[in-house]
Amino acid sequence: MALDDYLVLHMPFDEADGTTSTYDYSKNRADGVVFGAHFESGKSSNCIKFDGTGKCEVSKSVLALSGNFTLCTYVKSHSVASKLIVMLNYNGVNQFYQSLIDVSPDEWYYLAVVRESTSITMYLNGTKIGTEKVPSSYGNPIGFSISQDCYIAELGHGCLDDTKLFSIALTQEDILSLLDNTKQLAYLLDGVNFKDFGVCVSGSKGIIDSLKMKEPLKLDWDGYHGEAIDLSRPRMQAREITLECFIKSDGGKIAFVQAVKGFLEQFYTPHKIPAGSKSEAVAAGLHRLTIDIHPTKALVYEVYLPDGTDIAKEWNDSKMVGTFTLKLKEPEPVKRVLKHFRVNENSKTVTITLTTQKLVNIYWGDGTTTQDVYGTQTITHDYSENGEYYVIVTGVIEDITDFSTNAIIVWNKL
């Protein structure tokens, strides 16, 4: 069972302070609107902080409380609170479930609330702290809340981070796997894991390093020291990425040669345009490098392999290992990165509306691109297959004056 198949709401709350909306990274895209709450450094990246008057509203209905469900979230209570209060309300007078959980103020806890039929089970930091059966005569809950024994404000006073809601009852094993939410670092080429080719990456350079600046405009006056230089609008050189790799094969020399060729030939394989696509194919030789570093945010690059690759090896009739340095170049290094989920025919279209006086290019993440976009335009793209797609907008991103999209903005400028 893939837990993501039952994930109906996922809010990492990674937005910058001052943002008035927050993204839902589940397939429902039930984004929230923020009123009076703030974003600050949290348990994982940023979190949302409620000061007793703020709230985050999700208008889309994503869960029927009549079925099983699980809520998992990092929570930090107010500095004067000593208990978390979990409550489920039912129709009728004095018909409710309530659990009081002892906590220390200003400390992060991973709270999981599991409803399975008439049983409510609580977990704190992966440890089961109690199960209670609600009388079947109560029926189904009509409301659900998490609060604290802090009665100085009308609404909640504390922080939430990486909140997930599932439409099934998770097991303790499931919850422990979520608690260890560090995503396995993975390198992918056009969506295929390097490891599928037998290639592992042991080190990298240039991935998040600052870019080299192009030679700026200069004036050299004979009567003055030094030079006059314009640094007001810097432009950057192409990004150079270096990956230290090794490749292994258990099938001897021939299998090793085939593995090496199979991997390196991927950099020269032309892209195929999906059936019905109105976009053009990405230029031959330009390929999508994805580095998965986070459960919801990846680093993505459109790169090519400019030089040959030397494989250091020793021939062997059984197990063989070769090492090599992969030197890649990203010709359009300044970009905005979006994320779009296609879950059915109704969600196949991603839309971008922008205003810019400089040409920008859009790489849709399925091997197609829309080039030389400028002025005020609305651009749409349809995906033919369900999946998760990263969209890259390249160019002088800082000169885009208006920008809106139905996709998630993962990196405003990368």
C-alpha positions in Angstrom: 0.0 0.0 0.0 1.4 3.4 -1.0 0.5 5.9 1.6 0.4 8.7 -0.9 -2.6 7.1 -2.6 -4.6 7.9 0.5 -3.1 11.4 1.2 -5.9 13.9 0.9 -4.2 16.9 2.4 -0.5 17.8 2.8 0.6 21.2 4.0 4.3 21.6 4.7 3.8 25.3 5.5 7.1 26.2 3.9 6.0 29.6 2.7 7.7 32.9 3.5 6.3 35.1 6.2 3.8 37.5 4.8 2.4 35.0 2.4 -1.4 34.9 2.4 -1.8 31.4 1.0 -0.3 28.0 1.6 0.1 25.1 -0.8 -1.5 21.6 -0.5 1.0 19.1 -1.9 -1.5 16.3 -2.1 -3.2 15.5 -5.4 -6.3 17.4 -4.2 -4.5 20.7 -4.3 -6.8 22.1 -1.6 -4.6 25.1 -1.0 -5.3 27.2 2.1 -5.9 30.9 2.6 -4.1 32.4 5.6 -5.6 35.1 7.8 -3.6 36.7 10.5 -1.1 33.8 10.9 2.6 34.0 10.2 5.4 31.7 8.9 8.6 31.2 10.8 11.4 28.7 11.1 9.9 25.4 12.0 10.7 21.7 12.6 11.3 21.2 8.9 12.0 24.3 6.9 9.3 26.8 7.8 6.1 26.3 9.8 2.8 28.2 10.4 2.4 30.1 13.6 -1.0 31.0 15.1 -1.1 33.8 17.7 -4.7 33.2 18.9 -6.4 35.2 16.2 -5.1 33.9 13.0 -6.3 30.9 10.9 -5.8 29.0 7.7 -8.9 28.0 5.8 -9.3 25.2 3.3 -12.5 25.7 1.3 -12.4 22.3 -0.6 -13.8 19.3 1.2 -11.2 16.6 1.1 -12.3 14.1 3.8 -15.6 12.4 4.9 -15.5 12.1 8.7 -17.8 9.1 8.3 -14.9 6.9 7.3 -11.5 6.0 8.8 -8.8 8.7 8.8 -5.5 9.8 10.2 -4.1 13.2 11.0 -0.3 13.5 11.4 1.4 16.8 12.2 4.3 18.4 14.0 2.9 20.6 16.7 4.4 23.1 19.2 2.1 24.6 21.8 2.2 28.0 23.4 4.8 28.9 26.0 2.2 28.7 28.9 0.5 25.5 27.7 1.2 22.1 29.3 -1.4 19.9 27.5 -2.5 19.3 23.9 -6.3 18.6 23.7 -7.6 16.4 20.9 -11.4 16.5 20.5 -13.9 14.8 18.2 -17.5 16.2 18.4 -20.6 14.1 17.7 -24.2 14.9 17.3 -26.1 15.2 20.6 -25.6 16.7 24.0 -22.3 15.9 25.7 -21.3 13.4 23.0 -17.6 13.9 22.3 -14.2 12.3 22.5 -11.4 14.2 24.3 -7.8 13.3 25.0 -5.4 15.4 27.1 -1.7 14.9 26.3 1.0 16.2 28.6 3.6 18.2 26.7 6.4 20.7 27.4 5.8 24.3 26.2 7.7 25.4 23.1 8.9 21.9 22.1 8.0 20.1 18.9 6.0 16.9 19.0 4.8 14.6 16.2 1.2 14.0 16.9 -0.9 11.3 15.1 -4.6 10.8 15.6 -6.1 7.7 14.1 -9.8 7.0 13.7 -10.7 3.4 12.9 -14.4 2.6 13.1 -15.3 3.5 16.7 -11.7 3.4 18.0 -9.5 6.6 18.4 -5.8 6.0 18.8 -3.2 8.6 19.8 0.5 8.6 19.0 3.1 11.0 20.2 6.5 10.9 18.5 5.6 7.5 17.2 4.7 6.0 20.6 1.2 4.8 21.1 -0.2 6.7 24.1 -3.7 5.3 24.2 -6.7 3.9 22.4 -10.3 4.5 23.4 -13.6 3.3 21.9 -16.4 5.8 21.3 -19.9 4.4 21.9 -21.3 3.3 18.5 -24.5 5.2 19.4 -22.6 8.4 18.8 -22.5 7.8 15.1 -19.9 9.6 13.0 -18.0 12.6 14.2 -19.1 16.0 12.8 -16.0 18.0 13.9 -12.4 17.5 14.9 -10.0 19.8 16.7 -6.5 20.1 18.3 -6.0 22.8 20.9 -4.2 23.4 24.1 -4.9 24.3 27.7 -4.2 28.0 27.0 -7.3 30.1 27.3 -5.9 33.5 26.6 -7.1 33.6 23.0 -10.2 32.8 21.0 -8.4 30.6 18.5 -5.3 28.3 18.6 -2.0 29.6 19.9 0.9 27.6 18.6 2.7 26.2 15.6 2.0 23.4 13.0 4.4 21.9 10.5 4.2 19.3 7.8 0.5 18.5 8.4 -0.9 15.4 6.6 -4.4 14.0 6.4 -5.0 10.5 5.2 -8.3 8.8 4.3 -7.4 5.5 6.0 -6.3 4.4 9.5 -2.5 4.2 9.6 -0.6 1.7 11.6 2.1 2.5 14.0 4.6 1.3 11.4 3.2 3.7 8.9 3.4 6.6 11.4 7.0 5.7 12.3 7.9 5.8 8.6 6.4 9.3 8.3 8.2 10.4 11.4 11.4 9.6 9.6 10.5 11.9 6.7 14.0 12.3 5.4 13.7 11.5 1.7 16.4 9.2 0.3 18.6 11.4 -1.8 18.2 10.4 -5.5 19.6 11.6 -8.8 17.3 11.2 -11.8 17.9 11.7 -15.6 14.6 12.4 -17.4 12.8 10.8 -14.5 14.9 7.6 -14.3 16.9 7.0 -11.2 20.7 6.9 -11.8 20.7 3.6 -9.8 18.5 2.0 -12.4 21.6 2.2 -14.7 23.8 0.9 -11.9 25.2 4.5 -11.3 25.7 6.0 -7.8 26.7 9.6 -7.0 29.3 10.0 -4.3 29.8 13.8 -4.5 28.6 16.9 -6.3 29.7 20.5 -7.1 27.8 23.4 -8.6 24.4 22.2 -7.5 23.6 25.1 -5.2 26.8 27.1 -5.6 26.5 30.8 -6.5 26.7 31.4 -10.3 29.6 33.2 -11.9 28.8 36.7 -13.2 29.2 37.6 -16.8 31.7 40.4 -17.6 29.9 43.6 -16.7 29.9 46.8 -18.6 33.1 48.8 -17.8 34.6 52.2 -18.6 38.3 52.9 -18.1 39.1 56.6 -17.9 42.8 57.6 -18.2 42.5 60.4 -15.7 41.0 58.2 -12.9 42.1 55.3 -10.8 40.6 51.9 -11.5 37.5 51.7 -13.6 33.8 52.5 -13.6 31.7 49.4 -13.6 27.9 48.8 -13.8 26.8 46.1 -11.3 23.2 47.2 -11.1 21.8 44.4 -13.3 24.2 41.4 -13.1 23.8 38.6 -15.6 25.1 35.1 -14.9 27.1 32.5 -16.8 25.9 29.0 -17.5 25.9 26.7 -14.5 28.6 24.0 -14.3 27.6 20.8 -12.4 30.1 18.1 -11.5 29.0 14.7 -10.3 31.5 12.2 -8.9 30.0 8.8 -9.9 30.7 5.1 -9.9 29.1 2.4 -11.9 29.0 -1.3 -11.0 28.0 -4.5 -12.7 28.0 -8.1 -11.5 27.9 -9.6 -15.0 31.5 -9.2 -16.1 33.1 -7.1 -18.8 30.4 -7.2 -21.4 27.7 -6.3 -19.0 29.8 -3.5 -17.6 30.3 -2.1 -21.1 26.6 -2.3 -21.8 25.8 -0.5 -18.5 28.2 2.3 -19.3 26.9 2.8 -22.8 23.3 2.6 -21.7 23.8 5.4 -19.2 25.8 7.8 -21.3 23.6 7.3 -24.4 20.7 8.8 -22.4 22.4 12.2 -22.8 22.1 12.0 -26.5 18.7 10.4 -26.9 16.1 12.8 -28.5 12.9 13.5 -26.7 9.6 12.2 -27.9 6.6 14.6 -28.0 3.6 13.1 -26.1 0.6 12.3 -28.3 -1.6 15.4 -28.8 1.0 17.8 -27.3 1.0 21.3 -28.9 4.5 22.1 -27.4 7.7 21.4 -29.2 10.3 18.9 -28.2 13.1 20.0 -25.9 16.3 20.4 -28.0 18.2 17.2 -28.6 21.0 16.8 -26.1 19.2 18.8 -23.4 17.9 16.6 -20.5 16.3 17.0 -17.2 18.5 16.4 -14.1 16.4 16.0 -11.0 17.9 15.8 -7.5 15.4 14.6 -4.9 16.5 16.2 -1.6 13.1 16.8 0.1 9.7 15.0 0.2 8.0 17.9 -1.7 10.8 20.0 -3.2 13.4 18.8 -5.7 16.3 20.6 -7.4 15.8 20.5 -11.2 18.0 21.5 -14.1 17.9 21.3 -17.9 21.5 20.2 -18.7 23.7 18.7 -21.4 26.9 16.8 -21.5 29.5 18.9 -23.4 32.5 16.6 -23.2 33.5 13.0 -23.2 33.5 10.9 -20.1 36.5 8.8 -19.0 35.8 5.7 -17.0 38.5 4.5 -14.6 38.3 0.7 -14.3 40.1 -2.6 -14.0 38.8 -5.4 -16.2 37.4 -8.4 -14.4 35.4 -11.4 -15.5 32.9 -11.1 -12.6 32.1 -8.0 -10.6 33.3 -4.7 -12.1 33.3 -1.2 -10.8 34.3 2.0 -12.7 34.6 5.6 -11.5 34.0 8.7 -13.5 33.3 12.4 -13.3 30.2 13.6 -15.0 30.6 17.3 -16.1 27.3 18.8 -17.0 26.3 22.3 -18.1 23.0 24.2 -17.5 22.8 26.8 -20.3 19.8 28.7 -18.7 20.8 28.7 -15.0 18.3 31.2 -13.5 14.8 29.9 -13.2 11.5 29.6 -11.4 10.3 26.1 -10.6 6.7 25.0 -10.4 5.1 21.7 -9.6 1.9 20.3 -11.1 -0.1 17.1 -10.4 -2.1 15.4 -13.1 -4.5 12.9 -11.4 -7.2 12.7 -14.0 -8.5 14.3 -17.2 -9.8 17.3 -15.3 -6.3 18.2 -13.9 -4.3 17.7 -17.1 -3.8 21.4 -17.8 -1.2 23.7 -16.2 -1.7 27.4 -16.8 0.9 30.2 -16.5 0.0 33.9 -17.0 3.0 36.3 -17.0 4.2 39.7 -18.1 7.8 40.2 -19.1 9.7 42.3 -21.6 12.5 39.7 -21.7 12.2 36.4 -23.5 11.6 33.4 -21.2 11.5 29.7 -22.0 9.2 27.2 -20.3 10.3 23.5 -19.9 7.2 21.4 -19.0 9.0 18.4 -17.6 7.6 15.9 -20.1 10.3 16.4 -22.7 8.5 19.4 -24.3 9.0 23.2 -24.2 7.5 26.5 -25.1 10.2 29.0 -26.2 10.6 32.7 -26.5 7.6 33.8 -24.4 7.4 37.6 -23.9 4.8 40.4 -23.3 1.6 39.5 -21.4 0.6 36.0 -22.2 -1.4 33.1 -20.8 0.3 29.8 -21.7 -1.3 26.4 -21.2 0.1 22.9 -21.4 -1.8 19.5 -21.3 -0.1 16.4 -19.8 -1.1 13.1 -21.4 -0.3 10.9 -18.5 -1.0 11.1 -14.8 2.0 12.0 -12.7 4.0 14.7 -10.9 5.7 17.3 -13.1 8.2 20.0 -12.4 7.9 23.0 -14.7 10.9 25.3 -15.2 10.6 28.9 -16.4 14.0 30.2 -17.4 15.3 33.7 -18.3 15.6 37.0 -16.5 13.2 36.0 -13.8 13.6 39.2 -11.8 12.1 41.2 -14.8 8.8 39.2 -14.7 6.4 41.8 -13.4 3.2 39.7 -13.1 3.0 35.9 -12.6 0.2 33.6 -11.7 -0.3 29.9 -12.2 -2.5 27.0 -11.1 0.7 25.0 -10.3 2.6 25.1 -7.0 5.6 27.6 -7.0 8.3 25.4 -5.5 11.3 27.7 -6.0 10.6 31.4 -6.8 14.1 31.8 -8.1 16.7 29.0 -8.2 
